[in-house]
Structure formats: structure tokens, C-alpha cells
């Protein structure tokens, strides 16, 4: 792989995740325009000092993208359509590794009255649908898909991403979320 020059990036965006700043260097404005909308919820909003700054180069490669950190490819996508999801996964992986957390669980997480509720399960088994239903009934959404446990005793650390509701769940949730129709 060619080593991208971070200083020669066309667009640089900084996102925060788990107290880390992930400084993403896009090699083109078009690539930034494609990927940034999925990541913009984590765009840095304050001047709070992050625990760590991690530089990531995102470059066009073979019809898709490659994500490179510390001179190593940490992830890629074969198509531009999959690029944003692949980059988000790479940034999540880097932030989790830098967090010093206990473990990551493939689970939705909600809280109510100061206690967390984890909904573990395989993809497509209804975690997001159940989470959305519980959120409509007073629970607070923490995470949709990836939950970090950290500290002693272990506490839930949020890895916020958009709630992914599949079309098959629309009829189940339409009374709580009429805008789904």
C-alpha cells in the first residue's frame, strides 16, 4: 500500500469517541462528503482536551476506500457505497482499543433510573426494534449495537451510532414512531 501523506489531505475532520479525538484526513472532498454524514454526530463540539488524538487517513483505493492509522491499514471497503460504514467501524475499533475498557459486547444498551439494560444478540434478532420500543416507553438509548464495559465495577460506556431500524420492523414500531411510514 502507498503511505498517504496526512499533511497533504484535502479535508480533515475531527470526531470524538470515548474521550478520544479521531482526526480523519480525507484524500478528497468527494470522499469526505460521502463519509462525513454518517460520522458527523461525533464531530467535535467542544474544546475539551481529548485523552488521545488518533490520526487516520482515508484514501480512495480500488473503487472503495482504505483506512490507515500508524502506517497500517486498519480497514477497508470494496465499494464507495460501503465506505462510510467501514470507516465508522475502523474509528470505533481505534477508540475502543485506546479506551482501556474491559470488553466490548455486541449489544444494545439503554438506561432507566440509573441502571443499564443490555440487549445482546446476533445481527437481525431484534435488538434495535426492542431498543426503539423501550425508548418510546421512557428508557434512554445509550448504544444501538456496540457497548463498551469499563471500570470497576464495570459500567456501560456509550458508543453512539444511529439507531438502525430495518423495514421489517416498521409495522411493529409505527404506533410509537408514525414518521417511519
N, C-alpha and C positions, 0 to 999 in steps of 0.2 A: 504494500500500500504506500501511496505517496503520503508524506507527512504534511498536513496542512499548516500553513503559517497563520497562527492566531492573530497576529498583528495585521495581516492583510485581509481580514474578514470584511465583508460588505456591511453586515448588520450584526450588532451584538445586543443581546437581551439578557437580563439577569432575572432569574426566578428563585424563589426561596422555598425550601422544603426541609423540614426537620432541623430548623435553625442553621441551615447551610445555604450559601449563595451559590447557585449554579449559573455560571456565566457562559452563555451559549453563543458561539461565534459561527454565524451562518455564512456560507460562501457565496450566497446570492440573495438579493432582495426577494426574489420569487420563492425561494426555499423558506425564508423567514415568514413570508405571507401565508404560505401553506401550513406551516407547523405552529406558528405562534398562537393562533386562535385556540388550540387545544391546551396550551400551556399558560395563557395569559392570566388565568385565575391565580397563578403563583408568581406573577410579575411583582417585583419588589416594590412595596408601597411605602416603606419607611426607611429611615437612615439608621435603624438599629444595626449594630455590628454583628455580622454572622459569625458563627463558631468557626467556619471554614469557608473559603472560596474555592470552588472547583471549576476549572476551565474545561469546556467541552467544545470540540469543533464538529460541526455538522456539515458534511460535504456531499455534493451530488456524486453518485457513483453507480454506473451500470444501469441506469433507469430508476434507481432508488436512491437511498442515502446511506452513509456510514457515519457513525458517531464515534469520536476518538477522544480519549482522555488519557493523560500521562503517556502519550506516544503509543497507546494501544487501542485497537478497535474494540469498543465495548458493546457494540450492537449495530445492526443494520436493517434495512428493509430492501426488498427486491423491487418494490414499486413505489412511486410517489404517493399513491393512494394510502399506503400503509405507513408512510414516513412519520406522521405526527404521533401515531400510537407507539411506534418503535422508539422514537426519541423520548417520549414520556416514560416508557419503560426503562430506558437507559438512565434517565435522570433520577427516577425512583430508586433504582439499584444503587447508584452512586450515593445518594443521600442516606439510604439505609445503611450502607457499608460505613459511612462516616459518622453515623449516629451513636455507635456503641451500644445499640439496643440488644435485647436478649434474643428475640426471634421475630420473624415475620410470619403472619398467619394469613392464608387466603380466606378472608372473612370480611363480611360487612360488620360495621360497629356502630352502635347507637348508644345514647345515654339518656338516663332519666333519674332524677333525684340523686345525682352524684354517682350513680353506678353504671358501669358499662355493660352492654349486652353484645356478645359476639355471635355472628351468624356464619359459621364456617360451612364450606361446602364446595363441591366442584362447580365449574362453569356450567351455566344453564340449568341449575337446580333451584332457582327462585330466590336467591339471596337479595337481589336488588328489588324484586317485586315485594317481598316481605318487608324489606327496609323502608320502601316508599309507603307501604300501608301503615307501618308503625309510626313513621314520621308524620303522617296525616292525623295520627291519633295522639300526638303530644310528645313523641320521642324526638330527640335531637340527633340528626345524622352526623356521624364523625367521619366514617370512611365507607366507601361502597365495596371495595374489592380487596384492598391490601391494608392490613392492620399491623402496626409495629407494637410489640410489647417491650417496655424498657423500665429500668429501675428496680428497686427492691422495697416493698413488694412490687411486682410487675404492674405497670399502668399502661393504658392504651395511649399511643401516640398517633395522631391523625396523619394520614397520607391522603389529603383531599383530592378527589377527582370527581368529575361529573357523574351523577347517577345514571347508569346505563339501563334504561328500560327497553326491553325488546317488544316488538309489535304484538307478540302473542300475549303479553301481559296487559295490554291496553284495556281490554274489556274488564279485567279484574279490578283495575285501578280507576276506571273512568268516573265512578261516583265521587272519588276523592280528588281527582285531577281532570276536570272536564276539558282542559286545554289539550289533553293528549289526542282527542279526536281531531 
